[in-house]
């Protein structure tokens, strides 16, 4: 697994500096642009193409906070592809209430109160998530990369994925009306 932070020569962070990421992306894109290797032979051209693809993927990852968190977790062997993570029962109970509010809205789309309940409940849960995530991400960015901080970050990652699925459900339903 290519270390995108090393490739971009930046410190490991859940919030890499966007300006630095962009600058390094352009520098590396120029350095590995396939046109610069057109006369160097097929092996050099293929290596340049592979590096250009890696640079593009690194840039895409490092400028998206959710993708960066997933990448950092993978880099630390805390996240597997297509992992089925068991969220805490208390969180799932709260999500059951939230899903019920969304279902009420879907069952009665003309009911503005039902829509507001669903939207506001989701906003409250996102705010709770944001507050918890800020504490853990700040510790990580300050240099604590221990399992004691990576484990709650993993939990935060999966909680947000769950909340975003509910948000997509609300948005999808609202656009169908």
Residue pairs with C-beta under 8 A, 6 or more apart in sequence:
1 74
1 75
2 54
2 58
3 75
4 57
4 58
4 61
4 62
4 71
5 11
5 12
5 13
5 16
7 28
7 54
7 55
7 58
8 16
8 20
8 21
8 24
8 25
8 28
8 58
8 62
9 24
10 16
10 17
10 20
10 21
10 24
10 62
12 72
12 75
12 145
13 68
13 140
13 141
14 65
14 68
14 69
14 72
14 137
14 140
14 141
14 153
15 65
15 68
15 137
15 141
16 62
16 68
18 63
21 59
21 62
21 63
22 59
22 63
25 55
25 58
25 59
28 51
28 55
29 52
29 55
29 56
30 36
32 48
32 51
32 52
32 55
33 48
33 52
34 45
34 48
34 49
34 52
36 48
37 44
37 45
37 47
37 48
38 45
40 48
60 67
61 67
61 68
61 71
62 68
62 71
66 157
66 160
69 137
69 153
69 156
69 157
70 79
70 157
72 140
72 153
73 79
73 150
73 153
73 154
73 157
74 80
76 145
76 150
78 147
78 150
78 151
78 153
78 154
79 154
79 157
85 154
85 155
85 158
87 95
87 155
87 158
87 159
87 162
88 155
91 159
91 162
94 125
95 125
95 162
95 166
97 121
98 118
98 121
98 122
98 125
98 166
99 166
101 114
101 117
101 118
101 121
102 118
102 122
102 166
102 169
102 170
102 173
104 111
104 114
104 117
104 118
105 111
105 114
105 115
105 117
105 118
105 170
105 173
106 173
107 114
108 114
109 115
109 173
109 177
115 174
118 170
119 170
122 163
122 166
122 167
122 170
125 163
126 163
126 167
129 156
129 159
129 160
129 163
132 152
132 156
133 156
133 160
136 149
136 152
136 153
136 156
137 153
139 149
140 149
140 150
140 153
